[in-house]
Amino acid sequence: MKKIIIFCLFFSTFIKLSAQNFDYSINDRYNWDEKPTMHLLNKAFDSSSAICVYDERQATYKSEGKDLDVFYTFHKIFYIRDDRGIELLNKLYIPINPGSDLARVQLRVIYKNGRVNNIDSASIKNIDNEGKQYAIFAIDGLEKGCELEYMYKIKYPLFLFDSELFQFDSYPCQESKFSLITPSYLRFQAKGYNGMNVSKDSLIGETRIISGYAKDILQLEKEKYAYRRQYLKRIDFKLSYNLNSSPNTRLYTWKELAKKIFANYTERNEKEVKALESFISRLNLPQNYEPVKQIMFIEEYIKTNINYDSKLIGEDVGLLDKVINTKSANLEGICKLYCGVFDRAGINYQMVFPSNRTDYPIDEELEYWNRIDEVLFYFPVTGKFITPTDIELRYPFIPYYLADSRGLFLKGTTIGNFRTAIGAFGEIKMEPFAQHAHNMELDISFKPELDSIAIKCAQIFRGYGAHNIRPVYTFLSKEKQDEVTHELIKPIVKSTNITNTKIENILLSDGGLENKPLIVYGEATSSELLENAGKKILLKIGELIGPQVEMYQENARQLPVELDYPHALNRRMILHIPEGYTIENSKDLLFDVSHKVNNEIDMGFVTRYSQKGNEIEIIIEETYLHTKYPIEQFPIFQKVINASADFNKVVLVLSKN
């Protein structure tokens, strides 16, 4: 993990592939064809605004004096079809990492008539964007039907892990090549994902080469309800053997990582032990508590009394005595504190390094340490987790994007007097469907003049549905809290005149094991939801469920459906019909769009109603039982989503008897 593994250097870089066969040639030239010709284009890309015709990247590990550096050559050719393509490519950004050195850059535009426009690289500008450095080129002279070609080389300090991405949302690519070239004594392992072809390393003379390629890479656009990054074509690589020093020892393994991190967080010097004892005495942990209550007590005390700040830097900010004395901690410091308290309290725990469902996942086969970036604590006695860095979450809830994934579990063990950990991958389960909801209770009655309605609204949030809202009522001022309360109710009642607001179960701890519902209550009078049509009244009943997403797309779906968490959206409306009126179109309230597995709805939008006298009860049950639905089920998912949008448009017609 970037913040945890301080003994490795990680830098962003560029790579090299090959299109139809693995290419083991070593290409140190830094020139291109003097007389370029236009390329043939794949007809499958005829609708694309720009096409990457050629994408070649070569990473070469080479000694210069006593240092081993990495030299990257980057070569791309684009065809530009229309104005959007020009807009996409009229600027070239080159990331400049600390310690890197950008060599000469070549850029040119090739036109349909054969004319070549060489662009002066002296126009380069250096910019800072949110702390990241870039060299930027403005590229003039682009037009429809031309090709843009550029090539540059960058020298980097040694790094042992890297990843290269070869698929984008703005354009497809016809041919991509990759080469990793190292001295014979360094053996890297590389792996391609989502259809990237990667060879094993080949020894040619005193050089090792890994080659890769892909052809006709489609652009992968962003889609609603999808985590796109995990499906992109990419190559990861890492150093696995140094044959000069230990030819039979695999380097940078998950086992080694587990040992290093466990030792870093559980070994304490005398000052740290003394500070920990003082902290434990102030903690005053009740000894008669069962394990779950002890875990919850410790988490609440630390999150209430220690300020976590990921940006804290300094040689001693991770020391336990410094954390306890200053009441501030970075990631290393806060993890050390939890480990110390759990050890002292005799609580069995395991540190866990989880995959992020919204990003590139951790691979059990390729020990890519740079993917390790988050920490959880797992308790075998309960099978649950806590997150040490998210102060708004409480046991057993962790960030939704880390749940329903896999992670590296550090299982502590003792050999004689020596403590260490064994790394093993396991499941990180999501809290069950029943724990998460955004429900609603509405009571709707007509004012005597029949020109407006009075609405009593209760929004009921549970689990992850509440976790983004509760911190408002903990950390913000009363004025800001009231603003948020009104913003939650206003889209439902279509009015700014909201009264009698009330919030229940606002404590962060209310969202923990008991998972008390966060209830936001308010009343309002609204005329916007009514229209008069002669002797009839039109009630926009559907708008009372709030704005809904619509899903219509021209292109075929590319990615499976993925949700933040499983959840229900159940609404109950009580509508009081005015005396002397009846509803003409009550059947319009009926919807049944669902998908069942073993006779259980795993996604659906289902409604029903019943009437007693002048009171009609409307029940709306919207269900998403899982976090992921395969692409084959996208059509029914789309229908469910659109059913809620269609209900949003329902207007009841009330006619006078």
Secondary structure, DSSP 8 states (H G I E B T S, - for coil): -TTT-TTS--------B-SSS------------SS-------GGGTT-SEEEEEEEEEEEEEEETTEEEEEEEEEEEEEE-SHHHHHHHSEEEEE--TT-EEEEEEEEEE-TTS-EEEE-GGG-EEEEETTEEEEEEE-----TT-EEEEEEEEEEE--SEEEEE---SS--EEEEEEEEEEETTEEEEEEEESS-EE---EEETTEEEEEEEEEEE------TT---GGGS-EEEEEEEEETTT-TT---S-HHHHHHHHHHHHH---HHHHHHHHHHHHHH---TTS-HHHHHHHHHHHHHHHSEE-TT--STTTTSHHHHHHHTEE-HHHHHHHHHHHHHHHT---EEEEE--TTS----SSS--GGG----EEEETTTTEEE-SS-TT--TT---TTTSSEEEEEEEEEEETTEEEEEEEEEEE----GGG-EEEEEEEEEE-TTSS-EEEEEEEEEETHHHHTTTTHHHHS-HHHHHHHHHHHHHHHHT-S-EEEEEEE--SGGGGSTT---EEEEEEEEESTTEEEETTEEEE-GGGGG--------SS---S-EE-SS-EEEEEEEEEE--TTEEES-GGGG--EEEEEETTEEEEEEEEEEEEETTEEEEEEEEEE--SEE-GGGHHHHHHHHHHHHHHTT--EEEEE-
